[in-house]
Amino acid sequence: MTPVMGSSLAACVFGTTLNSPILTAAGTSGFGAELSAFGDLRELGAVTVKSLAHFEHHGNPGPRVWPVHGAMLNAVGLSGPGIERWKREYLPALRSSRATVIVSIWGRSNDDYARAASELAAVAEDLTALEINVSCPNTERAGEMFGHDPEMTGRVVRSVVKEIDLALSVKLSPNTDRYLDVAQAALSGGARTLVVANTYLAQALNPRTGRGVLGSAIGGGLSGRSIFPLTLRMVQEVRERFPEVEIIGSGGVNGVQSVLDLLRCGADAVSIGTLNFVDPRLVFAIARELRSYADRSNVGSVAELQARFQHARGCD
Ligand SMILES: Cc1cc2nc3c(=O)[nH]c(=O)nc-3n(C[C@H](O)[C@H](O)[C@H](O)COP(=O)(O)O)c2cc1C
């Protein structure tokens, strides 16, 4: 655990103790230490680096994000510099910030994921975990996502395990009724943590043109406040099925109450995404407010907090 000013609220994830259960969500706090302009990254449990591939990728044409019904639609399309350039251009600032770092990876094939992991193995000592994003389009079987197919997910995780000795999380897709089977395959393949979950496939039309608002004609992923009840339900279901596994809740967190709700339903940590676009100071404010709440309740860890809720796992 990196020491920070003031007290901390310990969260046990990835076989280590994080300062806080509040993490940034992949793709919403940049590739490096960009958020450090707004707060001390050591106050967060971890920073999750936007999904990287072993190759540079330009992503989708604009517009890539759009506000919609208390939420946000995005189709950024996984643009990124590629891992080797990321190591040169972004990792040094993250090192200096002394943030706890999770790197998210994506690919179009098993080999892509394996190569991403092997390129990161060289800097594994700078990382706390690798998040495998299986919720992105897969071109091996056009139009499908790895994360909609348990076998494909299991294969991806096994390819990554061979290349890197680091705690692995898998980010589930909420867009399939098979996500519990996908989760099982991820865990059997060697993942220790489940991120629940990615964005919901969605569309919004421009009333003037009748066309989709985003550059990507097919639409994008819905995130933000409106999806919170969906996240809560999914976390609850995953927790019930897998009582012992580590869960990071992701989707619609908008303040301390939503964090507490997720912890109550069995999340060990939560990640904050869309809120970083609303105001990049909020993630720090929520981490601080949560610590004050824990101090007032005289608890020092998420586990104690959950015990206070009188059920270390699951919902009332
Ligand atoms: C603009 C944008 C970019 C995103 N990029 C990624 C990404 O690269 N990899 C990933 O796994 N998730 C990505 N996500 C999903 C978030 O990490 C998060 O899981 C999702 O937005 C739900 O959380 P939220 O409601 O707090 O935003 C992105 C979300 C947004 C809004």
PDBQT file of the ligand as one rigid body, heavy atoms in Angstrom, charges set to zero:
ROOT
HETATM    1  C1  LIG A 401     -15.184   7.620 -23.357  1.00  0.00    +0.000 C 
HETATM    2  C2  LIG A 401     -15.079   6.232 -22.780  1.00  0.00    +0.000 A 
HETATM    3  C3  LIG A 401     -14.011   5.418 -23.138  1.00  0.00    +0.000 A 
HETATM    4  C4  LIG A 401     -13.916   4.133 -22.621  1.00  0.00    +0.000 A 
HETATM    5  N1  LIG A 401     -12.853   3.352 -22.971  1.00  0.00    +0.000 NA
HETATM    6  C5  LIG A 401     -12.725   2.111 -22.437  1.00  0.00    +0.000 A 
HETATM    7  C6  LIG A 401     -11.601   1.310 -22.727  1.00  0.00    +0.000 A 
HETATM    8  O1  LIG A 401     -10.678   1.705 -23.448  1.00  0.00    +0.000 OA
HETATM    9  N2  LIG A 401     -11.556   0.063 -22.199  1.00  0.00    +0.000 N 
HETATM   10  C7  LIG A 401     -12.531  -0.427 -21.365  1.00  0.00    +0.000 A 
HETATM   11  O2  LIG A 401     -12.430  -1.569 -20.899  1.00  0.00    +0.000 OA
HETATM   12  N3  LIG A 401     -13.594   0.342 -21.035  1.00  0.00    +0.000 NA
HETATM   13  C8  LIG A 401     -13.711   1.578 -21.543  1.00  0.00    +0.000 A 
HETATM   14  N4  LIG A 401     -14.773   2.367 -21.195  1.00  0.00    +0.000 N 
HETATM   15  C9  LIG A 401     -15.783   1.850 -20.220  1.00  0.00    +0.000 C 
HETATM   16  C10 LIG A 401     -15.464   2.355 -18.808  1.00  0.00    +0.000 C 
HETATM   17  O3  LIG A 401     -14.227   1.877 -18.370  1.00  0.00    +0.000 OA
HETATM   18  C11 LIG A 401     -16.557   1.938 -17.806  1.00  0.00    +0.000 C 
HETATM   19  O4  LIG A 401     -16.518   0.543 -17.632  1.00  0.00    +0.000 OA
HETATM   20  C12 LIG A 401     -17.943   2.337 -18.253  1.00  0.00    +0.000 C 
HETATM   21  O5  LIG A 401     -17.918   3.642 -18.801  1.00  0.00    +0.000 OA
HETATM   22  C13 LIG A 401     -18.946   2.290 -17.101  1.00  0.00    +0.000 C 
HETATM   23  O6  LIG A 401     -18.565   3.118 -16.035  1.00  0.00    +0.000 OA
HETATM   24  P1  LIG A 401     -19.106   4.632 -15.852  1.00  0.00    +0.000 P 
HETATM   25  O7  LIG A 401     -20.599   4.579 -15.938  1.00  0.00    +0.000 OA
HETATM   26  O8  LIG A 401     -18.591   5.055 -14.521  1.00  0.00    +0.000 OA
HETATM   27  O9  LIG A 401     -18.541   5.412 -16.968  1.00  0.00    +0.000 OA
HETATM   28  C14 LIG A 401     -14.896   3.659 -21.707  1.00  0.00    +0.000 A 
HETATM   29  C15 LIG A 401     -15.954   4.488 -21.332  1.00  0.00    +0.000 A 
HETATM   30  C16 LIG A 401     -16.048   5.773 -21.846  1.00  0.00    +0.000 A 
HETATM   31  C17 LIG A 401     -17.205   6.636 -21.402  1.00  0.00    +0.000 C 
ENDROOT
TORSDOF 0
